[in-house]
Amino acid sequence: MTASFRALLTEHLKDIAFKQDYVSFARIGSTLLETPGILDHTGLTVNGGTANIVIGTTFNNCRVAIAGTVTLA
């Protein structure tokens, strides 16, 4: 399941690259529920928190989010 979630998350991150300056915490939860074999979740944290993740942008140094360590328990 972890590989499937990671693949879906990576696709989402590609979709928002250079278009959005944050990653939606709610969208990550939604992506988790779209993952085959996952029916529900509790205790979701992303980067140790429960809020959107700000990517930030600068004029010459655009930033994009990438998936790091994914742990499903």
N, C-alpha and C positions, 0 to 999 in steps of 0.2 A: 504494500500500500504506500509506503514511503516514496518509492520511485514514481508511482503514478501521481501522487500529490505533487512531488517536485516537478514533474513534467508539466502538469497543469499550471502550477505557479509560475514556472519559467515562461510559458506561453503568455500568461497574463502580463508578466513584467515586460515582455517584448512588445505587447500591445500598447502599453502605456509609456514606453520609452520615448523621451523627447516630447511627450504630450502632456504629462502630468508631473507635478513637482512633489508628489507624495504617493505612498502606497496605502490604500484603504485597508484598515484593519478588518472592516466588515467584509470586504471583497475576499480577503484571505480566508475568513471563516466560510464564506460561500464556496470558494474554490475547494476547501476541505470537504464540504458536504457534496460536491460534485464528484469527488474521488470514489471510484468503484470500491465497495467494501466498507465505506465509512457511512454510518447511518446518523450519527450525532456526535457532538463534541462538548466537552466541559473543560474549563481551565485553560482556554487558549491564550497563549502569550506569544508576542512577536518582539524580538529584541528585548525580552524581559518585561514588556509592558502590554497594555491593552488599549493602545491608541494608534492613530494613523502614524506612519513612519514618514517623516519629512525627508525628501531627497535633496531638495534645494536646487537652485539653478544659478548660474552666472553667465554672463554674455559669451565669453570665449571658452568656458570650461563647463559644458553641459554635463550633467550627471545622470546616470541611470541606475536603477536598483538591480541587484543580482541576488539570487537565492544563495544563502550560505548554508549553514548546518540546519538540517531538518530532522527533528526528533518527534516521532509519534509514539505515544505510550498507551 
